[in-house]
């Protein structure tokens, strides 16, 4: 499911640091930390007419990730929201829009790894595009387990939503080579962590399970699904899950801002039922409620 260029995005305006630029002129310095070391944090945001989904939660994670990485001059939520609104207004966007929100450590005075050579403040980037959900939620996706393990806290804490995504990209490359939609990543112990770009849930005997967030990103869509299950008295548990358990699940689905909720219909060549009643129920509940989590920018 390769994403395609949308002609509506040809002349979009992109916010960088403190002003808007046409996409052809939207650039950062070769001395920027994102270029030199992937030294940045980011969020993916979904926009509906009702507003931006779970905006406050996303901004909290962005700021906390930046604090963990000892960024200086971290912008306030108010500042970021103003930048997002300015970008959306400039592009006339209010629906079916995806925002890639990035905060880099900023420009260095000379190349190098030491953050002390970053003396120009952080750099905020708001890239908004018209973009449909990345997966077809009706047909589902096929995945393959990857030899690339998901980072655990002793290596690089997955709770930091950083822009150094090479281990995820390597898993995606393996999926591409195999002709599948995503790579399923295990943790260092061999338990299921997540897909290369989204969290996983499994249904078995009327209970929904999801892996502990030890070696995966505790996604905001993941948290929304957990909250909706509890609100609707649907049994849900966090636990260690093996590949064998997923192969034999009554249903499996992925969650993330870019795809929302997507059935997984095949894992390593094993067919997974996409017609499970409980799975269809939670997908419908999510679809009917997700816009209630939107925040309108004013």
N, C-alpha and C positions, 0 to 999 in steps of 0.2 A: 504494500500500500504506500507507494511513493508519493509524497506530497508534490503538488503541481503549482506552477506559477499562476497567480491570479492577476489578470490584467488590471484590476482595480488598484493593485498595489504599486503600479509603475511610478506614480508620482507622489507617494506618501511622504509625509514629513516625520522626521525622527528627532526626538529630543536627546541632546547630549550636553551634559553638565549644567547648562543654564539657558540654552536656546534651541530653536528648531532648525533643522537642515533638511533639504531635499535628499532623498535616499542616495542619490549619486554623490552628494557632498558630505554625507554622514560618515565621519571617520574618527578614529582615535589615533593618538601618536604611536609611533613605533616604540616609544619609551613607556607606553602605558603598561601597567602590571598585568593586564589581561593578555597582552601580546607576549610579554616576556616570561610569564610563569603560570598562566591560567589563574592568576591571583585575583579572583572576583567571586561575588556571590550573585545569585539570580533567583527570579521567581517567574513562573508562567501564570498569567491571569486570563480568565475568560470573561467576556463582556456580553451582556444581554441588555435589552432596553431598560430593564429594571436596575441595572448597574453592574458593578464588578463583583464576581462571586467570591465570597469569603475574603474580601480585601484586607480587613484588619489582621486576620490570621496570617495572610501572606506577608504583609509588611512586618509583622512581629518576627516571623522566621527570617526574613531578610536582615533585619537589624540585629537579631541575636547571632546569626551566622557571621555578620561583619564584626560584631563585638568579640566573638570567639577568635577570629583571625586578627584581632587587635587593629582593626581599621581606625583611623582617626577621621574626624569630621564626618561622622555618619549622619546623613540627613534625617530630619524628623519625619514622622508620618504625614504631617500637614504639608511639608515641602514636597514629598513624593506624590501625594494625592494631587497637588496643584500641577505638578509636571505631567501626571497621567491625564488629567482633565484637559490641560492645554494641548496635549498631543491628540487626544480623541477629537476635540473640537476642531483643531486645525485640519483633520482628515475627514470630518463629517461622519465619524464612526459611532454607532450605538448598538450594534448587533452582529452576531457571528464574527466576532473579532477576538483574536488572540494577542496578548501583550507579552513580549519578552522584556522583563524588567531586570536590568543588570546594574550592579554597583561594583566598580573596580576600585582597587586601592589608589588608583590614580597614576599620574605621570611621574616618572623618575627623573632625577637630574642627570643620572648616568646609568647605563645598563648594569644590572646586577640583582642578586637575590635579596639583599639586605633591605628590609622595609624602611630603614632610616634614610635611604636615598629617595623615598617618596616624600616630597616636600611641597606638593602642589594641591593637596586635598583629594578626596575621593571623587570619582566620576560616575554620575548617574546617567543611565541610558534607558530611554523608553522607546521600544520598537513595537508599534502596533500595526497589525496586518489583518485584512479580511482573510479569514481562514476557517474552513469547516473543521469539524472534529476529525482528528487524524485517522481514526479507524471507523469502519462501517459497523455500527452497533447492531445491525440486523444480521449480517452474515457471519460475524465473529472473526477471530484471528487464530492462526496456527503458530505455535511456538516450538522452540527446540532448546533443550538444556545446554548451557554453555560451559566450557572448561574454565572460563574466566570467573573467578570468585568475586562476590560483592565485598567491598571494604568493610572490615570490622573495626571497632573503636581503637584497637591496639595498632592499627595501621593508619587509618584516616577516618575519623568519626563521620558516619553517614548523616548524622544530625546537622552537620555543616552543609548547607545547600550551596556548595561551591561550584565553580565553573570548570574545574578540572575533571572532565567526564571520560577520560581515556579508557578506564576499565569498562564502563558502560558501552562506549563506542566499540571496543573490541568484541563485546558480546553481541552487539548489533551486527557487526561485520560477519561473525559466524552465522547468525541467522540469515543474513543476506545471501551468503554463499550456499546455504542449505535451501534457499528459496522459501523461507518462513518469514513471518511478520515481526517476530521479536525473539530475543534471547532470554531464556529463563536462567537467572543467576542464583547459585547456591551460596551459603555463607562458608566460612572457613572450616566449619564442622561437617558440612555436607547437607545441612537442612536448607529448605527453600527460603530464599530471601525475597526476591521480587523479579519482575521483568526488567529489561535494561532501561525502561523508561516509565514504569508504572508499578503500582502495588498489586498484590494478588489476594483473592479470597476463594475459598473452597466450600462447597456444600456437601454434607454427608449426613444422611439419616435425620434430616430436618433441622440441622444445626449449621450455622455459618462459621467458618474458621478463617483466621488470617495469621500469617507468621508474626512472631514477635518482631518488634522493630529494633532488634539488636544490630543487624547488619544491613538494614534497608532504611530508606527515608520514611519516616512516619508521615506519609502524605496527608495533605489537607483534605483531598477528596476521600482518602481512606478514613480519616477521622469523621467526615460527614456521614459516610456509610455506617460506621459504627454507631454514631449518634442516632441515625434514623432507625436502625435496627432496634436499639434500646427503646426508642420512643414508640415503636410499633410492636413491642413485645415479641420480637424475633430473636431467638437464642443466638448469641454470637460469642465466640471465644478467641482469644489470642493464644497461640500454642506453637510449638515446633512442628513443622510438617516435612515429610519426606516426599521424594518424587513418586514413590510407590503409592502414597496416599492420594496424590494429585491424579495419577493415572486412573485410580479407581473411584474418583469422586463422582458424586451425583451431578455436580456442576462446578465450573470454575469461571471466574470473571476477573478482569483487570480494572483498576481504577486510576484515574489521573486527570489533571486539568485538560490536557490535550485530547483525551479520548473519552473523558467522563467514565461511564461504565460500559465495558465491552466483554461479551462472552468469549471465552477461550474454548475453541472447538476441537483442538488437537494439541497434544503434548508428546513430543518424540514419537510421532507416528501413531499414538493411541488416540482414538476418537473419544471426545468428551461430549456428553449430552448437553445441548444448549436449550432444551425444552423443559428443564426442571421447573416445576411450579413455583417453588420458593425463590429460585433465581429470577424468574420472570416477575415475581411479586416485588422483590427489592429493586430491580431495574425500573419498574413502573413507579414505585414510591419515590425513587431518586429523581426521575424525570419530572414527576408532578410537584416536587418540592424544592428543586435546586434553585429556582429563581427567588425563593424566599430568603436565601442566604446572600442575596445581592446587596451591595451598598451603592446608593446613588451619589455621584459626585456633584457637588454644588459650588 
